[in-house]
Amino acid sequence: MDMATSAGDSRPQILIVEDEWLVAEDFEHALREADFAVVGPASNFAKALEYIEGGLIDGALIDV
């Protein structure tokens, strides 16, 4: 999964931060069905920061 969206994609970009792979997969599926562009998932804080620093993120779904 671990992918960023293309620069030409106008959909809102949502970063998934989740350390459990199956949960992240469910979140990704639900967001794509709702027509969001998915970034990630990031399984830890350091990886999430890489995604944030690498491009525009409109929102995030974060596991606390």
N, C-alpha and C positions, 0 to 999 in steps of 0.2 A: 504494500500500500504506500508508504512513505514517499509521497509525491507532492509537488507544488503545482499550482495551476498556471496556465499560460498567461502571459502579459495581456493578451487580447481578450481575455474572458471578463465580461462585464458583471457577472454575477457576484454577490457578496462572498468574500473569501473568509471561511471559518477555519480556524486552527483547532485541531483536536489534540488535547493534552491528556493522555490516558495511558497508564502502564499495563493494563490488562488488554491483551490483543483482541480477544473476542468482544469485549465491551467496545473497544475502539472501532471494530468492524461494524457493530450494530449502529453506533453513532454515525459512522461514515455513510452507511446505507440510508439511514433516515434523513440525513442532511442532503444527500444527492437526490433523493426522492422529492424533497421540498425545494429543489432547484438551487441549492447553494453549491459553491465551489469549495471543495475540501482541501485543506492544507494539512499535511502530517499523515499520521499522528506522530506526536512527540511523546516519548515514553518517560521523559524526565525534564527538569527545569532547564538544564543546559541546552538540550536539543530544541526546546520551545523557544529559547532566546535566539538560537540560530535562525529559525524560521521567521521570527519577528524582525530580526535585523536584516534578513534577506529580502524582504518585500512588504507590500502593503497587506495588512491583515485587518479585516473589518470587524471581526469578533472572534471569540474563542469559547470552546466548550472545554472546561477544565475539571479534572478529577481532583478533589481536595483530599 
